[in-house]
Amino acid sequence: RRAFSLRVAANDTNIQLKRHTCTISLETGIDARFELSIKELSREKLDNEKRRKKKESAILEKVSKHPLQSRWALWFFKNVKSQPWQCNLRLVTTFNTVEDFWSLYTHIQLASKLSSGCDYSLFKDGIEPMWEDSRNKRGGRWLITLSKQQRHSDLDALWLETLLCMIGEAFDEYSEDVCGAVINIRAKGDKMAVWTKETENREAVTHIGRVYKERLGLSSKVVIGYQAHADTATKSSSLSKNKFVV
């Protein structure tokens, strides 16, 4: 009987120990899971906070910038004779705020530093700088030809003023008729042009020409001409007749 009692006591002790061990393991597991949940919640809260701050920063940046009336696209052309013309034309970027324009302008090469055969084009977003575009094909351009010497004295200032005329919608109620502007860097002499969408809209075309000439500060003795794309597409610009002059 004594041996039996000892065995029973020993068995009770083992049962109690097992129960205690299970309780400790269970409590430890709960604590571990609780700590893990706390960490996950902390990470999630941190991620949410980062996303919130990023969103707020984007909103503040957008609000603090000065929007333009139109979105504009800058294009770059480099003549590679072995490739089709359209393959040489590349969209650089689009922008629609004053700040983004200046950021772009200060990070690209000045027009006077471009190689011969290169062009910059600034057009309203959605209009490609080519005659074939549906919004260009019935229009034309006010063309200014510069001498070789002017590349280093006047070109950059004139081109910048042209860009400012574009993004600033400088042509009053006729700014809607403007498609964009192009500068061609060529060995024989550089060219700048403002493109409009409708050649037959005489009032709009002549108003744009007069304002453009005035903004560039050109002498009254200087005459600039307007050529229809339909003419320049079949002839060189030197052979095309001016439809209007100012």
C-alpha positions as YAML, in Angstrom:
chain: A
units: angstrom
residues:
- id: 1
  name: ARG
  ca: [0.00, 0.00, 0.00]
- id: 2
  name: ARG
  ca: [2.84, 2.38, 0.75]
- id: 3
  name: ALA
  ca: [4.43, 1.71, -2.66]
- id: 4
  name: PHE
  ca: [1.06, 2.28, -4.32]
- id: 5
  name: SER
  ca: [0.60, 5.59, -2.48]
- id: 6
  name: LEU
  ca: [4.01, 6.79, -3.56]
- id: 7
  name: ARG
  ca: [3.21, 5.98, -7.19]
- id: 8
  name: VAL
  ca: [-0.10, 7.81, -6.98]
- id: 9
  name: ALA
  ca: [1.62, 10.86, -5.46]
- id: 10
  name: ALA
  ca: [4.30, 10.76, -8.11]
- id: 11
  name: ASN
  ca: [1.68, 10.53, -10.86]
- id: 12
  name: ASP
  ca: [-0.23, 13.49, -9.38]
- id: 13
  name: THR
  ca: [2.98, 15.51, -9.30]
- id: 14
  name: ASN
  ca: [3.70, 14.69, -12.97]
- id: 15
  name: ILE
  ca: [0.16, 15.67, -13.93]
- id: 16
  name: GLN
  ca: [0.51, 18.97, -12.06]
- id: 17
  name: LEU
  ca: [3.88, 19.60, -13.68]
- id: 18
  name: LYS
  ca: [2.47, 18.88, -17.13]
- id: 19
  name: ARG
  ca: [-0.48, 21.15, -16.48]
- id: 20
  name: HIS
  ca: [1.84, 23.87, -15.25]
- id: 21
  name: THR
  ca: [4.10, 23.41, -18.28]
- id: 22
  name: CYS
  ca: [1.11, 23.61, -20.61]
- id: 23
  name: THR
  ca: [-0.08, 26.75, -18.85]
- id: 24
  name: ILE
  ca: [3.34, 28.37, -19.20]
- id: 25
  name: SER
  ca: [3.58, 27.36, -22.87]
- id: 26
  name: LEU
  ca: [0.09, 28.67, -23.53]
- id: 27
  name: GLU
  ca: [0.78, 31.95, -21.77]
- id: 28
  name: THR
  ca: [4.13, 32.30, -23.54]
- id: 29
  name: GLY
  ca: [2.42, 31.69, -26.89]
- id: 30
  name: ILE
  ca: [-0.22, 34.29, -26.15]
- id: 31
  name: ASP
  ca: [2.43, 36.81, -25.11]
- id: 32
  name: ALA
  ca: [4.46, 36.10, -28.27]
- id: 33
  name: ARG
  ca: [1.41, 36.46, -30.49]
- id: 34
  name: PHE
  ca: [0.42, 39.64, -28.67]
- id: 35
  name: GLU
  ca: [3.89, 41.12, -29.13]
- id: 36
  name: LEU
  ca: [3.84, 40.14, -32.82]
- id: 37
  name: SER
  ca: [0.43, 41.78, -33.28]
- id: 38
  name: ILE
  ca: [1.69, 44.96, -31.62]
- id: 39
  name: LYS
  ca: [4.69, 45.04, -33.96]
- id: 40
  name: GLU
  ca: [2.49, 44.47, -37.02]
- id: 41
  name: LEU
  ca: [0.15, 47.25, -35.94]
- id: 42
  name: SER
  ca: [3.10, 49.56, -35.36]
- id: 43
  name: ARG
  ca: [4.50, 48.84, -38.83]
- id: 44
  name: GLU
  ca: [1.09, 49.33, -40.42]
- id: 45
  name: LYS
  ca: [0.61, 52.59, -38.55]
- id: 46
  name: LEU
  ca: [4.05, 53.76, -39.66]
- id: 47
  name: ASP
  ca: [3.34, 52.82, -43.30]
- id: 48
  name: ASN
  ca: [-0.01, 54.61, -43.18]
- id: 49
  name: GLU
  ca: [1.65, 57.68, -41.71]
- id: 50
  name: LYS
  ca: [4.28, 57.68, -44.47]
- id: 51
  name: ARG
  ca: [1.60, 57.37, -47.15]
- id: 52
  name: ARG
  ca: [-0.42, 60.18, -45.55]
- id: 53
  name: LYS
  ca: [2.59, 62.51, -45.41]
- id: 54
  name: LYS
  ca: [3.52, 61.67, -49.01]
- id: 55
  name: LYS
  ca: [-0.03, 62.42, -50.15]
- id: 56
  name: GLU
  ca: [-0.12, 65.68, -48.19]
- id: 57
  name: SER
  ca: [3.25, 66.68, -49.62]
- id: 58
  name: ALA
  ca: [2.03, 66.01, -53.17]
- id: 59
  name: ILE
  ca: [-1.13, 68.06, -52.55]
- id: 60
  name: LEU
  ca: [0.83, 70.95, -51.05]
- id: 61
  name: GLU
  ca: [3.30, 70.89, -53.94]
- id: 62
  name: LYS
  ca: [0.45, 70.94, -56.43]
- id: 63
  name: VAL
  ca: [-1.35, 73.77, -54.63]
- id: 64
  name: SER
  ca: [1.81, 75.86, -54.28]
- id: 65
  name: LYS
  ca: [2.61, 75.71, -58.03]
- id: 66
  name: HIS
  ca: [1.15, 78.15, -60.54]
- id: 67
  name: PRO
  ca: [-0.89, 76.35, -63.20]
- id: 68
  name: LEU
  ca: [-0.71, 77.29, -66.87]
- id: 69
  name: GLN
  ca: [-3.79, 77.64, -69.02]
- id: 70
  name: SER
  ca: [-2.64, 74.77, -71.25]
- id: 71
  name: ARG
  ca: [-0.48, 71.68, -70.89]
- id: 72
  name: TRP
  ca: [2.61, 71.87, -73.12]
- id: 73
  name: ALA
  ca: [4.92, 69.27, -74.64]
- id: 74
  name: LEU
  ca: [8.59, 69.77, -75.48]
- id: 75
  name: TRP
  ca: [9.92, 67.83, -78.46]
- id: 76
  name: PHE
  ca: [13.49, 67.30, -79.66]
- id: 77
  name: PHE
  ca: [14.55, 66.48, -83.20]
- id: 78
  name: LYS
  ca: [17.99, 65.31, -84.28]
- id: 79
  name: ASN
  ca: [18.54, 64.66, -87.96]
- id: 80
  name: VAL
  ca: [19.85, 61.15, -88.61]
- id: 81
  name: LYS
  ca: [19.69, 60.68, -92.38]
- id: 82
  name: SER
  ca: [19.62, 56.89, -92.18]
- id: 83
  name: GLN
  ca: [16.32, 57.00, -90.27]
- id: 84
  name: PRO
  ca: [12.81, 58.11, -91.28]
- id: 85
  name: TRP
  ca: [11.99, 61.69, -90.24]
- id: 86
  name: GLN
  ca: [9.46, 60.66, -87.59]
- id: 87
  name: CYS
  ca: [12.00, 58.33, -85.93]
- id: 88
  name: ASN
  ca: [14.26, 61.34, -85.30]
- id: 89
  name: LEU
  ca: [11.54, 63.18, -83.38]
- id: 90
  name: ARG
  ca: [11.33, 62.49, -79.64]
- id: 91
  name: LEU
  ca: [8.96, 63.72, -76.95]
- id: 92
  name: VAL
  ca: [11.04, 65.05, -74.03]
- id: 93
  name: THR
  ca: [8.31, 65.80, -71.47]
- id: 94
  name: THR
  ca: [5.04, 67.61, -70.77]
- id: 95
  name: PHE
  ca: [4.28, 70.23, -68.12]
- id: 96
  name: ASN
  ca: [1.45, 72.50, -67.01]
- id: 97
  name: THR
  ca: [2.88, 74.79, -64.31]
- id: 98
  name: VAL
  ca: [5.19, 77.80, -64.32]
- id: 99
  name: GLU
  ca: [7.60, 76.09, -61.94]
- id: 100
  name: ASP
  ca: [7.84, 72.94, -64.06]
- id: 101
  name: PHE
  ca: [8.58, 75.04, -67.14]
- id: 102
  name: TRP
  ca: [11.52, 76.79, -65.48]
- id: 103
  name: SER
  ca: [12.79, 73.52, -64.05]
- id: 104
  name: LEU
  ca: [12.78, 72.06, -67.56]
- id: 105
  name: TYR
  ca: [14.31, 75.12, -69.21]
- id: 106
  name: THR
  ca: [17.23, 75.26, -66.77]
- id: 107
  name: HIS
  ca: [18.04, 71.57, -67.27]
- id: 108
  name: ILE
  ca: [18.12, 71.38, -71.07]
- id: 109
  name: GLN
  ca: [20.74, 72.68, -73.47]
- id: 110
  name: LEU
  ca: [20.35, 76.22, -74.74]
- id: 111
  name: ALA
  ca: [19.22, 76.38, -78.34]
- id: 112
  name: SER
  ca: [22.52, 78.03, -79.33]
- id: 113
  name: LYS
  ca: [24.40, 74.96, -78.06]
- id: 114
  name: LEU
  ca: [22.50, 72.45, -80.19]
- id: 115
  name: SER
  ca: [24.20, 70.77, -83.13]
- id: 116
  name: SER
  ca: [23.28, 71.72, -86.67]
- id: 117
  name: GLY
  ca: [20.25, 69.75, -87.81]
- id: 118
  name: CYS
  ca: [18.57, 69.78, -84.39]
- id: 119
  name: ASP
  ca: [15.21, 71.32, -83.45]
- id: 120
  name: TYR
  ca: [13.29, 72.16, -80.32]
- id: 121
  name: SER
  ca: [9.50, 72.29, -80.57]
- id: 122
  name: LEU
  ca: [7.07, 73.43, -77.88]
- id: 123
  name: PHE
  ca: [3.49, 72.50, -78.73]
- id: 124
  name: LYS
  ca: [0.23, 72.21, -76.90]
- id: 125
  name: ASP
  ca: [-0.06, 68.71, -75.52]
- id: 126
  name: GLY
  ca: [-1.76, 66.45, -78.03]
- id: 127
  name: ILE
  ca: [-0.46, 68.31, -81.11]
- id: 128
  name: GLU
  ca: [2.62, 66.84, -82.79]
- id: 129
  name: PRO
  ca: [5.11, 69.27, -84.39]
- id: 130
  name: MET
  ca: [4.52, 68.16, -87.97]
- id: 131
  name: TRP
  ca: [2.44, 69.38, -90.89]
- id: 132
  name: GLU
  ca: [0.54, 66.08, -91.04]
- id: 133
  name: ASP
  ca: [-1.10, 66.54, -87.63]
- id: 134
  name: SER
  ca: [-4.80, 67.26, -88.12]
- id: 135
  name: ARG
  ca: [-4.55, 70.50, -86.10]
- id: 136
  name: ASN
  ca: [-1.63, 71.78, -88.16]
- id: 137
  name: LYS
  ca: [-2.35, 70.79, -91.74]
- id: 138
  name: ARG
  ca: [-4.72, 73.72, -92.46]
- id: 139
  name: GLY
  ca: [-2.46, 76.21, -90.73]
- id: 140
  name: GLY
  ca: [0.86, 77.93, -91.25]
- id: 141
  name: ARG
  ca: [3.72, 79.69, -89.47]
- id: 142
  name: TRP
  ca: [5.19, 83.08, -88.75]
- id: 143
  name: LEU
  ca: [8.83, 82.60, -89.73]
- id: 144
  name: ILE
  ca: [11.92, 84.47, -88.54]
- id: 145
  name: THR
  ca: [15.32, 83.75, -90.08]
- id: 146
  name: LEU
  ca: [18.46, 84.59, -88.12]
- id: 147
  name: SER
  ca: [22.01, 85.06, -89.35]
- id: 148
  name: LYS
  ca: [24.92, 82.90, -88.17]
- id: 149
  name: GLN
  ca: [26.18, 85.78, -86.04]
- id: 150
  name: GLN
  ca: [22.85, 86.06, -84.21]
- id: 151
  name: ARG
  ca: [23.16, 82.53, -82.86]
- id: 152
  name: HIS
  ca: [25.60, 83.74, -80.23]
- id: 153
  name: SER
  ca: [24.07, 87.17, -79.61]
- id: 154
  name: ASP
  ca: [20.28, 86.98, -79.98]
- id: 155
  name: LEU
  ca: [19.10, 83.42, -80.49]
- id: 156
  name: ASP
  ca: [18.65, 82.26, -76.89]
- id: 157
  name: ALA
  ca: [16.91, 85.44, -75.76]
- id: 158
  name: LEU
  ca: [14.53, 85.40, -78.75]
- id: 159
  name: TRP
  ca: [13.73, 81.72, -78.28]
- id: 160
  name: LEU
  ca: [13.06, 82.17, -74.56]
- id: 161
  name: GLU
  ca: [10.72, 85.06, -75.31]
- id: 162
  name: THR
  ca: [8.97, 82.84, -77.85]
- id: 163
  name: LEU
  ca: [8.52, 80.13, -75.21]
- id: 164
  name: LEU
  ca: [7.12, 82.67, -72.76]
- id: 165
  name: CYS
  ca: [4.67, 83.86, -75.41]
- id: 166
  name: MET
  ca: [3.49, 80.26, -75.77]
- id: 167
  name: ILE
  ca: [3.00, 79.30, -72.13]
- id: 168
  name: GLY
  ca: [1.75, 82.77, -71.18]
- id: 169
  name: GLU
  ca: [-0.97, 82.69, -73.88]
- id: 170
  name: ALA
  ca: [0.29, 86.11, -75.01]
- id: 171
  name: PHE
  ca: [-2.03, 86.46, -78.01]
- id: 172
  name: ASP
  ca: [-5.19, 87.41, -76.13]
- id: 173
  name: GLU
  ca: [-8.37, 85.81, -77.45]
- id: 174
  name: TYR
  ca: [-6.42, 84.36, -80.38]
- id: 175
  name: SER
  ca: [-4.14, 82.22, -78.23]
- id: 176
  name: GLU
  ca: [-6.48, 79.30, -79.00]
- id: 177
  name: ASP
  ca: [-5.31, 79.55, -82.63]
- id: 178
  name: VAL
  ca: [-1.68, 78.94, -81.64]
- id: 179
  name: CYS
  ca: [-0.42, 75.36, -81.95]
- id: 180
  name: GLY
  ca: [3.19, 75.83, -80.88]
- id: 181
  name: ALA
  ca: [6.65, 77.08, -81.77]
- id: 182
  name: VAL
  ca: [9.74, 75.59, -83.42]
- id: 183
  name: ILE
  ca: [13.42, 76.51, -83.55]
- id: 184
  name: ASN
  ca: [15.62, 74.99, -86.26]
- id: 185
  name: ILE
  ca: [19.40, 75.05, -85.85]
- id: 186
  name: ARG
  ca: [20.99, 75.01, -89.28]
- id: 187
  name: ALA
  ca: [24.46, 75.65, -90.69]
- id: 188
  name: LYS
  ca: [23.26, 78.33, -93.12]
- id: 189
  name: GLY
  ca: [21.17, 80.18, -90.54]
- id: 190
  name: ASP
  ca: [18.74, 79.39, -87.75]
- id: 191
  name: LYS
  ca: [14.96, 79.75, -87.93]
- id: 192
  name: MET
  ca: [12.19, 80.33, -85.42]
- id: 193
  name: ALA
  ca: [8.50, 79.97, -86.13]
- id: 194
  name: VAL
  ca: [5.13, 80.21, -84.41]
- id: 195
  name: TRP
  ca: [2.58, 77.78, -85.83]
- id: 196
  name: THR
  ca: [-1.14, 78.55, -86.02]
- id: 197
  name: LYS
  ca: [-3.96, 76.17, -86.83]
- id: 198
  name: GLU
  ca: [-5.96, 78.01, -89.50]
- id: 199
  name: THR
  ca: [-4.39, 79.93, -92.38]
- id: 200
  name: GLU
  ca: [-7.71, 81.38, -93.51]
- id: 201
  name: ASN
  ca: [-8.38, 83.05, -90.15]
- id: 202
  name: ARG
  ca: [-6.75, 86.30, -91.26]
- id: 203
  name: GLU
  ca: [-7.70, 88.32, -88.19]
- id: 204
  name: ALA
  ca: [-6.22, 85.77, -85.78]
- id: 205
  name: VAL
  ca: [-3.09, 85.18, -87.87]
- id: 206
  name: THR
  ca: [-2.23, 88.87, -88.29]
- id: 207
  name: HIS
  ca: [-2.91, 89.64, -84.62]
- id: 208
  name: ILE
  ca: [-0.58, 86.81, -83.57]
- id: 209
  name: GLY
  ca: [2.10, 88.07, -85.97]
- id: 210
  name: ARG
  ca: [1.94, 91.65, -84.69]
- id: 211
  name: VAL
  ca: [2.06, 90.62, -81.03]
- id: 212
  name: TYR
  ca: [4.91, 88.18, -81.67]
- id: 213
  name: LYS
  ca: [6.98, 90.79, -83.48]
- id: 214
  name: GLU
  ca: [6.38, 93.29, -80.68]
- id: 215
  name: ARG
  ca: [7.26, 90.80, -77.94]
- id: 216
  name: LEU
  ca: [10.55, 89.99, -79.67]
- id: 217
  name: GLY
  ca: [11.38, 93.68, -79.80]
- id: 218
  name: LEU
  ca: [12.00, 93.64, -83.54]
- id: 219
  name: SER
  ca: [12.47, 96.92, -85.36]
- id: 220
  name: SER
  ca: [9.57, 98.25, -87.41]
- id: 221
  name: LYS
  ca: [11.93, 97.98, -90.39]
- id: 222
  name: VAL
  ca: [12.12, 94.20, -89.94]
- id: 223
  name: VAL
  ca: [9.42, 92.38, -91.90]
- id: 224
  name: ILE
  ca: [8.36, 88.86, -90.96]
- id: 225
  name: GLY
  ca: [6.18, 86.68, -93.15]
- id: 226
  name: TYR
  ca: [3.50, 84.05, -92.69]
- id: 227
  name: GLN
  ca: [3.60, 80.93, -94.84]
- id: 228
  name: ALA
  ca: [0.93, 78.24, -95.22]
- id: 229
  name: HIS
  ca: [2.07, 74.70, -94.44]
- id: 230
  name: ALA
  ca: [0.42, 73.57, -97.67]
- id: 231
  name: ASP
  ca: [2.97, 75.69, -99.58]
- id: 232
  name: THR
  ca: [6.07, 74.86, -97.54]
- id: 233
  name: ALA
  ca: [5.25, 71.14, -97.69]
- id: 234
  name: THR
  ca: [5.81, 71.21, -101.46]
- id: 235
  name: LYS
  ca: [8.48, 73.94, -101.66]
- id: 236
  name: SER
  ca: [11.42, 75.09, -99.59]
- id: 237
  name: SER
  ca: [10.67, 77.98, -97.23]
- id: 238
  name: SER
  ca: [12.82, 80.32, -99.32]
- id: 239
  name: LEU
  ca: [10.59, 79.68, -102.35]
- id: 240
  name: SER
  ca: [7.27, 79.84, -100.50]
- id: 241
  name: LYS
  ca: [5.29, 83.04, -100.86]
- id: 242
  name: ASN
  ca: [4.26, 84.96, -97.78]
- id: 243
  name: LYS
  ca: [0.52, 84.94, -97.30]
- id: 244
  name: PHE
  ca: [0.73, 87.77, -94.74]
- id: 245
  name: VAL
  ca: [3.49, 90.10, -93.52]
- id: 246
  name: VAL
  ca: [3.86, 92.38, -90.49]
...
